């Protein structure tokens, strides 16, 4: 029993929760807060530089021919999810602070690593998953800020000249620079994949600490009591269940082969913590970021658990491992 519990705990989620606890007990203040804000900005730049460096053109081209599949993944990510987010925000008596975080969650691009990993476990079309997930992340740099402006412009995330400058300098330029330098540093990134992964996650933890510090100083936990956290968890669980169901049945209705339907299921149902946290840091005021990313953090854990169970089920169904 203890072994199963240990296996279910994602060390990264534990680190995220520890970071939130640290920021709650010892938030950055004064001059230290200013230094941490600068460090978080630098972490965002590094994160997107590495995202660009890891993007393989060869892998993308290998799966680019499945254009109907990719369009459906993008439609799930940037149309179906936002419509669901608007629906949640319109539910009577949902606190505005919850509606804002849930809507932002639905506007983000898909994950890359976990989408590909779960597709591989379930014996889906890995090349197509690489293409769909990577293209979603690339488009997200442009589409997510645009959707945030169109759908959340009144919530403190308007597209001012300052926010445009931040998006270009902190997200777009590092991403493009990293991808252009891939022929030079791609080998290094591949050889040191584990170390790069720690740098990725460390950058996100840095942004989370800075964001939650500012939110705690601004009275986060007075605005976010336990019943509200429970409501967020419930909304995330319902949202994930609905999207997983729609993407699976849509894949089958479109006549996709099982391998391609699996790609739509996993790539079309996820939201990226790695992109969402730094984007929130760029698009929202510092004191608001911690509140905005809470639903994303909960949804991230739920999607990992659910997709791990589903992937193992389809792998067992394909005869590659015994059902458990």
C-alpha positions as CSV (number, residue, x, y, z in Angstrom):
1,X,0.0,0.0,0.0
2,X,2.8,2.4,0.9
3,X,4.6,1.4,-2.3
4,X,1.6,2.3,-4.4
5,X,1.2,5.6,-2.5
6,X,4.8,6.4,-3.1
7,X,4.5,5.6,-6.8
8,X,1.4,7.8,-7.1
9,X,3.2,10.8,-5.8
10,X,4.9,12.9,-8.5
11,X,8.1,14.4,-6.9
12,X,7.6,17.5,-9.0
13,X,4.1,18.1,-7.6
14,X,5.5,17.6,-4.1
15,X,8.1,20.2,-5.0
16,X,5.4,22.6,-6.2
17,X,3.4,22.2,-3.1
18,X,6.5,22.7,-1.0
19,X,7.2,25.9,-2.9
20,X,3.7,27.2,-2.2
21,X,4.1,26.3,1.5
22,X,7.5,28.1,1.6
23,X,6.0,31.2,-0.1
24,X,3.1,31.1,2.4
25,X,5.3,30.9,5.4
26,X,8.3,33.0,4.2
27,X,7.1,35.2,1.3
28,X,9.6,37.4,-0.5
29,X,9.4,41.0,0.7
30,X,11.1,44.3,0.1
31,X,14.4,44.3,-1.8
32,X,14.4,40.5,-1.8
33,X,11.1,40.5,-3.6
34,X,12.5,42.8,-6.2
35,X,15.5,40.4,-6.7
36,X,13.2,37.4,-6.9
37,X,11.1,39.1,-9.5
38,X,14.2,39.7,-11.6
39,X,15.3,36.1,-11.2
40,X,11.8,34.9,-12.2
41,X,11.9,36.9,-15.4
42,X,15.3,35.4,-16.1
43,X,13.9,32.0,-15.4
44,X,11.1,32.6,-17.9
45,X,13.6,33.6,-20.6
46,X,15.7,30.5,-20.0
47,X,12.6,28.3,-20.0
48,X,11.4,29.4,-23.4
49,X,15.0,29.3,-24.8
50,X,15.2,25.7,-23.8
51,X,11.7,25.0,-25.2
52,X,12.9,26.3,-28.6
53,X,16.2,24.3,-28.4
54,X,14.3,21.1,-27.8
55,X,11.9,21.5,-30.7
56,X,12.9,19.0,-33.4
57,X,12.0,20.0,-36.9
58,X,12.6,16.4,-38.1
59,X,10.2,15.0,-35.7
60,X,7.6,17.6,-36.5
61,X,7.9,17.0,-40.3
62,X,7.5,13.2,-39.7
63,X,4.0,13.7,-38.3
64,X,3.0,16.8,-40.2
65,X,1.0,14.9,-42.8
66,X,-1.9,14.2,-40.5
67,X,-3.4,17.6,-41.0
68,X,-7.0,16.7,-40.0
69,X,-5.8,15.2,-36.7
70,X,-3.7,18.3,-36.0
71,X,-6.6,20.7,-36.7
72,X,-8.8,18.7,-34.3
73,X,-6.1,18.9,-31.6
74,X,-5.8,22.7,-32.1
75,X,-9.6,23.0,-32.1
76,X,-9.8,21.1,-28.8
77,X,-7.0,23.2,-27.3
78,X,-8.0,26.7,-28.5
79,X,-11.7,26.4,-29.2
80,X,-13.3,23.7,-27.1
81,X,-11.4,24.4,-23.9
82,X,-12.0,28.2,-24.1
83,X,-15.7,27.6,-24.6
84,X,-15.8,25.4,-21.6
85,X,-13.9,28.1,-19.6
86,X,-16.4,30.7,-20.6
87,X,-19.2,28.3,-19.5
88,X,-17.6,27.9,-16.1
89,X,-17.1,31.6,-15.7
90,X,-20.8,32.1,-16.5
91,X,-22.0,29.6,-13.7
92,X,-23.9,31.6,-11.1
93,X,-22.2,32.1,-7.7
94,X,-18.7,31.0,-9.0
95,X,-16.4,33.5,-7.3
96,X,-14.7,35.9,-9.8
97,X,-11.3,34.8,-8.5
98,X,-12.1,31.2,-9.4
99,X,-13.6,32.1,-12.7
100,X,-10.5,34.0,-13.7
101,X,-8.1,31.2,-12.9
102,X,-10.3,28.6,-14.6
103,X,-10.7,30.7,-17.7
104,X,-6.9,31.3,-18.0
105,X,-6.3,27.6,-17.6
106,X,-8.5,26.8,-20.6
107,X,-6.7,29.3,-22.8
108,X,-3.3,27.6,-22.5
109,X,-1.5,25.4,-25.1
110,X,-1.1,21.6,-24.7
111,X,1.7,19.9,-22.9
112,X,4.6,18.4,-25.0
113,X,6.5,15.9,-22.9
114,X,3.6,14.2,-21.1
115,X,1.3,14.2,-24.2
116,X,4.0,12.4,-26.2
117,X,4.9,10.0,-23.3
118,X,1.3,8.9,-22.7
119,X,0.7,8.5,-26.5
120,X,3.7,6.2,-26.6
121,X,2.6,4.2,-23.5
122,X,-0.9,3.7,-25.1
123,X,0.7,2.7,-28.4
124,X,-0.5,5.7,-30.3
125,X,1.0,7.6,-33.2
126,X,4.1,9.1,-31.5
127,X,5.3,11.1,-34.6
128,X,1.9,12.8,-34.9
129,X,1.8,13.5,-31.2
130,X,5.2,15.2,-31.4
131,X,3.9,17.4,-34.2
132,X,0.5,18.2,-32.6
133,X,2.0,19.0,-29.1
134,X,4.9,21.0,-30.5
135,X,2.7,23.0,-32.8
136,X,0.2,23.7,-30.0
137,X,3.0,25.0,-27.8
138,X,4.4,27.1,-30.6
139,X,1.0,28.6,-31.5
140,X,0.3,29.2,-27.8
141,X,3.0,31.9,-27.6
142,X,0.8,34.0,-30.0
143,X,-2.7,32.6,-29.4
144,X,-2.8,32.4,-25.6
145,X,-2.0,36.1,-25.1
146,X,-4.5,37.0,-27.8
147,X,-7.3,34.9,-26.2
148,X,-6.4,36.3,-22.8
149,X,-6.8,39.8,-24.2
150,X,-10.1,39.1,-26.0
151,X,-11.7,37.1,-23.2
152,X,-10.1,38.5,-20.1
153,X,-9.2,42.0,-21.0
154,X,-11.1,43.4,-18.1
155,X,-9.4,41.2,-15.6
156,X,-6.1,42.9,-15.4
157,X,-4.6,41.2,-18.4
158,X,-5.1,43.6,-21.2
159,X,-2.7,43.8,-24.1
160,X,-0.8,47.0,-23.3
161,X,2.4,48.0,-25.0
162,X,4.2,46.8,-21.9
163,X,2.7,43.4,-22.0
164,X,3.4,43.1,-25.8
165,X,7.0,44.0,-25.1
166,X,7.2,41.3,-22.3
167,X,5.7,38.7,-24.6
168,X,8.1,39.4,-27.3
169,X,11.2,39.7,-25.2
170,X,10.5,37.0,-22.6
171,X,8.7,34.4,-24.6
172,X,9.0,34.8,-28.4
173,X,12.6,36.0,-28.8
174,X,14.1,33.3,-26.4
175,X,12.0,30.6,-28.1
176,X,13.1,31.6,-31.6
177,X,16.8,32.0,-30.5
178,X,16.8,28.6,-28.9
179,X,15.3,26.9,-32.0
180,X,17.7,28.7,-34.3
181,X,20.6,27.6,-32.1
182,X,19.4,24.0,-32.1
183,X,22.0,22.9,-34.7
184,X,24.7,24.1,-32.3
185,X,23.3,23.2,-28.9
186,X,20.8,20.4,-29.8
187,X,23.4,17.7,-29.1
188,X,24.2,19.1,-25.7
189,X,20.5,19.4,-24.9
190,X,19.8,15.8,-25.9
191,X,22.9,14.4,-24.0
192,X,22.0,16.3,-20.9
193,X,18.2,15.8,-21.0
194,X,18.0,15.0,-17.3
195,X,19.9,18.2,-16.3
196,X,17.8,20.3,-18.7
197,X,14.7,18.9,-17.1
198,X,15.8,20.0,-13.7
199,X,16.6,23.5,-15.1
200,X,13.1,23.6,-16.7
201,X,11.4,22.6,-13.5
202,X,13.6,24.8,-11.3
203,X,12.7,27.8,-13.4
204,X,9.0,27.1,-12.9
205,X,9.4,26.6,-9.2
206,X,11.2,30.0,-9.1
207,X,8.3,31.7,-10.9
208,X,5.8,29.9,-8.6
209,X,7.6,31.1,-5.4
210,X,7.7,34.7,-6.7
211,X,4.1,34.6,-7.8
212,X,2.8,33.1,-4.5
213,X,5.0,35.4,-2.4
214,X,3.3,38.4,-4.0
215,X,-0.1,36.9,-3.7
216,X,0.4,36.0,0.0
217,X,1.6,39.5,0.8
218,X,-1.6,40.7,-1.0
219,X,-3.8,38.4,1.2
220,X,-4.1,35.3,-1.0
221,X,-5.2,32.9,1.7
222,X,-7.9,35.3,3.1
223,X,-9.4,35.3,-0.4
224,X,-9.0,31.6,-1.0
225,X,-10.5,29.5,1.9
226,X,-10.7,25.7,1.9
227,X,-14.2,25.6,0.4
228,X,-13.0,27.7,-2.6
229,X,-10.1,25.4,-3.1
230,X,-12.5,22.4,-3.0
231,X,-14.6,24.2,-5.7
232,X,-11.6,24.7,-7.9
233,X,-10.7,21.0,-7.6
234,X,-14.2,19.9,-8.4
235,X,-14.4,22.2,-11.5
236,X,-11.0,20.9,-12.7
237,X,-12.1,17.3,-12.3
238,X,-15.4,17.9,-14.2
239,X,-13.6,19.9,-17.0
240,X,-11.0,17.2,-17.5
241,X,-13.7,14.5,-17.6
242,X,-15.7,16.4,-20.2
243,X,-12.8,17.2,-22.4
244,X,-11.4,13.6,-22.3
245,X,-14.8,12.2,-23.2
246,X,-15.3,14.7,-26.1
247,X,-11.8,14.2,-27.6
248,X,-12.1,10.4,-27.5
249,X,-15.5,10.2,-29.1
250,X,-14.6,12.9,-31.6
251,X,-11.6,10.9,-32.7
252,X,-13.7,7.8,-33.3
253,X,-16.5,9.8,-35.0
254,X,-13.9,11.3,-37.4
255,X,-12.9,7.9,-38.5
256,X,-9.4,8.1,-37.1
257,X,-7.4,4.9,-36.6
258,X,-7.0,3.9,-33.0
259,X,-3.4,5.2,-33.0
260,X,-4.5,8.7,-34.2
261,X,-7.6,8.8,-31.9
262,X,-5.1,8.3,-29.0
263,X,-3.2,11.4,-30.1
264,X,-6.3,13.5,-30.1
265,X,-7.2,12.2,-26.7
266,X,-3.9,13.0,-25.0
267,X,-2.8,16.1,-26.9
268,X,-6.2,17.7,-27.0
269,X,-7.1,17.2,-23.3
270,X,-4.0,18.7,-21.6
271,X,-2.9,22.1,-20.5
272,X,0.8,23.1,-20.1
273,X,2.1,24.0,-16.6
274,X,5.5,24.7,-18.1
275,X,4.0,27.4,-20.5
276,X,1.2,28.5,-18.3
277,X,3.2,29.6,-15.2
278,X,5.6,31.9,-17.1
279,X,2.8,33.2,-19.3
280,X,0.8,34.2,-16.2
281,X,3.9,36.0,-14.9
282,X,4.0,38.0,-18.1
283,X,0.3,38.7,-18.6
284,X,-1.0,39.4,-15.1
285,X,0.0,41.8,-12.3
286,X,2.4,40.1,-9.8
287,X,-0.1,40.0,-6.9
288,X,-2.6,38.3,-9.2
289,X,-0.4,35.5,-10.6
290,X,-0.5,33.2,-7.6
291,X,-4.3,33.2,-7.6
292,X,-4.5,32.7,-11.4
293,X,-2.3,29.7,-11.6
294,X,-3.9,27.7,-8.7
295,X,-6.4,26.0,-11.0
296,X,-3.7,25.2,-13.4
297,X,-1.6,23.5,-10.7
298,X,-4.6,21.4,-9.6
299,X,-5.6,20.5,-13.2
300,X,-2.0,19.5,-14.0
301,X,-1.9,16.9,-11.3
302,X,-5.4,15.6,-12.2
303,X,-4.5,15.3,-15.9
304,X,-1.3,13.3,-15.1
305,X,-3.2,10.8,-12.9
306,X,-6.1,10.4,-15.3
307,X,-4.0,10.1,-18.4
308,X,-1.6,7.6,-16.7
309,X,-4.5,5.3,-15.9
310,X,-6.0,5.7,-19.4
311,X,-2.6,5.1,-21.1
312,X,-2.0,1.9,-19.1
313,X,-5.5,0.7,-20.0
314,X,-5.0,1.1,-23.7
315,X,-1.5,-0.4,-23.5
316,X,-3.1,-3.5,-21.8
317,X,-5.9,-3.5,-24.3
318,X,-3.2,-3.7,-27.1
319,X,-1.6,-6.6,-25.4
320,X,1.6,-4.9,-24.5
321,X,1.3,-5.3,-20.7
322,X,-1.1,-7.0,-18.4
323,X,-4.1,-5.0,-17.1
324,X,-3.8,-3.8,-13.5
